[in-house]
Amino acid sequence: MSESVNNSAFIVPEDQNFNTETFQGSMQQVLSENVGSYVIVEFLIGTGQLATKQGLLYYVGTQFLVLLDELESRYIVCDIFSVKFVTFLLPGYRPGSVPSQESSPEEAAPTASQFPGAFRTPAQAAYAHATRRITRR
């Protein structure tokens, strides 16, 4: 039995190495290289329904991933094989958040011209997300 890692009272298996020939270019490799990023993950449920979960990417295994939902103070364990889309937010961003202008020049938030459409009110972000889901069907 492999060792496990106990972080913040949530136990996960020991980190896995996805930099192998078998996992080269896989979803697991991409996700494992971005642990700690805030993500929005869409899962295919059945034949045509998408379910969305979001949070900090906490852990990636061969068959599952773990998200940390900071707002609800909970961990969400997700089946990696039903993942269809993963959206990575820029560092420090959360859905509907407006970047802080009180950061140092090295940590300055990107401007709207650098990322068109990234600076939206929560209502605009929700509308854009719902519109994308409707057009995918």
KOLTORDREN-755893 format. One record per residue (C-alpha): residue number from 0; residue in three letters; z, x, y. Coordinates in nm, 2 decimals. Layout:
REM residues N
<n=NUM; res=ALA; z=Z; x=X; y=Y>
...
***
This chain:
REM residues 137
<n=0; res=MET; z=0.00; x=0.00; y=0.00>
<n=1; res=SER; z=-0.09; x=0.14; y=0.34>
<n=2; res=GLU; z=0.16; x=0.19; y=0.62>
<n=3; res=SER; z=0.18; x=-0.06; y=0.90>
<n=4; res=VAL; z=0.23; x=-0.03; y=1.27>
<n=5; res=ASN; z=0.50; x=-0.22; y=1.45>
<n=6; res=ASN; z=0.42; x=-0.27; y=1.81>
<n=7; res=SER; z=0.62; x=-0.52; y=2.02>
<n=8; res=ALA; z=0.76; x=-0.68; y=1.70>
<n=9; res=PHE; z=0.41; x=-0.77; y=1.57>
<n=10; res=ILE; z=0.32; x=-0.58; y=1.26>
<n=11; res=VAL; z=-0.04; x=-0.48; y=1.19>
<n=12; res=PRO; z=-0.19; x=-0.24; y=0.93>
<n=13; res=GLU; z=-0.24; x=0.12; y=1.02>
<n=14; res=ASP; z=-0.55; x=0.18; y=1.24>
<n=15; res=GLN; z=-0.87; x=0.21; y=1.05>
<n=16; res=ASN; z=-1.16; x=0.45; y=1.11>
<n=17; res=PHE; z=-1.48; x=0.27; y=1.19>
<n=18; res=ASN; z=-1.67; x=0.58; y=1.28>
<n=19; res=THR; z=-1.82; x=0.60; y=0.93>
<n=20; res=GLU; z=-2.17; x=0.56; y=0.80>
<n=21; res=THR; z=-2.08; x=0.22; y=0.66>
<n=22; res=PHE; z=-1.95; x=0.08; y=0.99>
<n=23; res=GLN; z=-2.19; x=0.26; y=1.22>
<n=24; res=GLY; z=-2.32; x=0.00; y=1.47>
<n=25; res=SER; z=-2.10; x=-0.28; y=1.33>
<n=26; res=MET; z=-1.90; x=-0.54; y=1.53>
<n=27; res=GLN; z=-1.58; x=-0.37; y=1.40>
<n=28; res=GLN; z=-1.68; x=-0.04; y=1.54>
<n=29; res=VAL; z=-1.77; x=-0.18; y=1.89>
<n=30; res=LEU; z=-1.44; x=-0.38; y=1.90>
<n=31; res=SER; z=-1.22; x=-0.09; y=1.78>
<n=32; res=GLU; z=-1.36; x=0.14; y=2.05>
<n=33; res=ASN; z=-1.25; x=-0.12; y=2.31>
<n=34; res=VAL; z=-0.90; x=-0.21; y=2.19>
<n=35; res=GLY; z=-0.69; x=-0.29; y=2.50>
<n=36; res=SER; z=-0.98; x=-0.46; y=2.68>
<n=37; res=TYR; z=-0.95; x=-0.82; y=2.79>
<n=38; res=VAL; z=-1.21; x=-1.02; y=2.59>
<n=39; res=ILE; z=-1.33; x=-1.38; y=2.55>
<n=40; res=VAL; z=-1.44; x=-1.43; y=2.19>
<n=41; res=GLU; z=-1.65; x=-1.72; y=2.06>
<n=42; res=PHE; z=-1.63; x=-1.82; y=1.70>
<n=43; res=LEU; z=-1.88; x=-2.03; y=1.50>
<n=44; res=ILE; z=-1.69; x=-2.31; y=1.33>
<n=45; res=GLY; z=-1.89; x=-2.49; y=1.06>
<n=46; res=THR; z=-2.26; x=-2.51; y=1.14>
<n=47; res=GLY; z=-2.27; x=-2.58; y=1.51>
<n=48; res=GLN; z=-1.94; x=-2.58; y=1.68>
<n=49; res=LEU; z=-1.81; x=-2.29; y=1.89>
<n=50; res=ALA; z=-1.44; x=-2.22; y=1.95>
<n=51; res=THR; z=-1.33; x=-1.98; y=2.22>
<n=52; res=LYS; z=-1.02; x=-1.76; y=2.22>
<n=53; res=GLN; z=-0.93; x=-1.50; y=2.48>
<n=54; res=GLY; z=-0.68; x=-1.23; y=2.54>
<n=55; res=LEU; z=-0.62; x=-0.85; y=2.52>
<n=56; res=LEU; z=-0.80; x=-0.70; y=2.22>
<n=57; res=TYR; z=-0.49; x=-0.58; y=2.03>
<n=58; res=TYR; z=-0.61; x=-0.47; y=1.69>
<n=59; res=VAL; z=-0.93; x=-0.46; y=1.48>
<n=60; res=GLY; z=-0.94; x=-0.46; y=1.10>
<n=61; res=THR; z=-1.22; x=-0.48; y=0.85>
<n=62; res=GLN; z=-1.18; x=-0.86; y=0.81>
<n=63; res=PHE; z=-0.98; x=-0.97; y=1.12>
<n=64; res=LEU; z=-0.90; x=-0.90; y=1.48>
<n=65; res=VAL; z=-0.58; x=-0.97; y=1.68>
<n=66; res=LEU; z=-0.58; x=-1.09; y=2.04>
<n=67; res=LEU; z=-0.27; x=-1.08; y=2.26>
<n=68; res=ASP; z=-0.25; x=-1.39; y=2.47>
<n=69; res=GLU; z=-0.03; x=-1.27; y=2.77>
<n=70; res=LEU; z=0.00; x=-1.62; y=2.93>
<n=71; res=GLU; z=0.14; x=-1.78; y=2.62>
<n=72; res=SER; z=0.32; x=-1.47; y=2.49>
<n=73; res=ARG; z=0.16; x=-1.49; y=2.15>
<n=74; res=TYR; z=-0.07; x=-1.30; y=1.91>
<n=75; res=ILE; z=-0.38; x=-1.47; y=1.77>
<n=76; res=VAL; z=-0.52; x=-1.34; y=1.44>
<n=77; res=CYS; z=-0.89; x=-1.42; y=1.41>
<n=78; res=ASP; z=-1.15; x=-1.40; y=1.13>
<n=79; res=ILE; z=-1.40; x=-1.13; y=1.23>
<n=80; res=PHE; z=-1.68; x=-1.28; y=1.02>
<n=81; res=SER; z=-1.71; x=-1.60; y=1.24>
<n=82; res=VAL; z=-1.73; x=-1.40; y=1.56>
<n=83; res=LYS; z=-2.06; x=-1.47; y=1.73>
<n=84; res=PHE; z=-2.01; x=-1.36; y=2.09>
<n=85; res=VAL; z=-1.76; x=-1.12; y=2.26>
<n=86; res=THR; z=-1.74; x=-1.10; y=2.64>
<n=87; res=PHE; z=-1.56; x=-0.79; y=2.78>
<n=88; res=LEU; z=-1.41; x=-0.84; y=3.13>
<n=89; res=LEU; z=-1.40; x=-0.55; y=3.37>
<n=90; res=PRO; z=-1.06; x=-0.36; y=3.37>
<n=91; res=GLY; z=-0.79; x=-0.55; y=3.55>
<n=92; res=TYR; z=-0.99; x=-0.88; y=3.55>
<n=93; res=ARG; z=-0.89; x=-1.21; y=3.40>
<n=94; res=PRO; z=-1.09; x=-1.53; y=3.39>
<n=95; res=GLY; z=-1.10; x=-1.69; y=3.73>
<n=96; res=SER; z=-0.92; x=-1.39; y=3.90>
<n=97; res=VAL; z=-1.02; x=-1.25; y=4.23>
<n=98; res=PRO; z=-1.00; x=-0.86; y=4.25>
<n=99; res=SER; z=-0.72; x=-0.72; y=4.45>
<n=100; res=GLN; z=-0.83; x=-0.53; y=4.76>
<n=101; res=GLU; z=-0.50; x=-0.34; y=4.78>
<n=102; res=SER; z=-0.60; x=-0.07; y=4.53>
<n=103; res=SER; z=-0.67; x=0.30; y=4.59>
<n=104; res=PRO; z=-1.03; x=0.41; y=4.65>
<n=105; res=GLU; z=-1.05; x=0.55; y=4.29>
<n=106; res=GLU; z=-0.94; x=0.21; y=4.15>
<n=107; res=ALA; z=-1.14; x=0.00; y=4.40>
<n=108; res=ALA; z=-1.27; x=-0.32; y=4.25>
<n=109; res=PRO; z=-1.65; x=-0.35; y=4.22>
<n=110; res=THR; z=-1.82; x=-0.54; y=4.49>
<n=111; res=ALA; z=-2.01; x=-0.86; y=4.45>
<n=112; res=SER; z=-2.34; x=-0.68; y=4.50>
<n=113; res=GLN; z=-2.27; x=-0.46; y=4.20>
<n=114; res=PHE; z=-2.20; x=-0.75; y=3.97>
<n=115; res=PRO; z=-2.38; x=-1.06; y=4.09>
<n=116; res=GLY; z=-2.21; x=-1.38; y=3.97>
<n=117; res=ALA; z=-1.89; x=-1.20; y=3.87>
<n=118; res=PHE; z=-1.69; x=-1.33; y=4.17>
<n=119; res=ARG; z=-1.63; x=-1.70; y=4.12>
<n=120; res=THR; z=-1.36; x=-1.95; y=4.17>
<n=121; res=PRO; z=-1.19; x=-2.07; y=3.85>
<n=122; res=ALA; z=-1.39; x=-2.40; y=3.89>
<n=123; res=GLN; z=-1.72; x=-2.21; y=3.92>
<n=124; res=ALA; z=-1.64; x=-1.99; y=3.62>
<n=125; res=ALA; z=-1.55; x=-2.30; y=3.41>
<n=126; res=TYR; z=-1.87; x=-2.47; y=3.51>
<n=127; res=ALA; z=-2.08; x=-2.16; y=3.43>
<n=128; res=HIS; z=-1.91; x=-2.13; y=3.09>
<n=129; res=ALA; z=-1.97; x=-2.49; y=3.00>
<n=130; res=THR; z=-2.33; x=-2.48; y=3.12>
<n=131; res=ARG; z=-2.40; x=-2.17; y=2.90>
<n=132; res=ARG; z=-2.24; x=-2.35; y=2.59>
<n=133; res=ILE; z=-2.46; x=-2.66; y=2.65>
<n=134; res=THR; z=-2.78; x=-2.46; y=2.68>
<n=135; res=ARG; z=-2.71; x=-2.26; y=2.36>
<n=136; res=ARG; z=-2.71; x=-2.58; y=2.15>
***
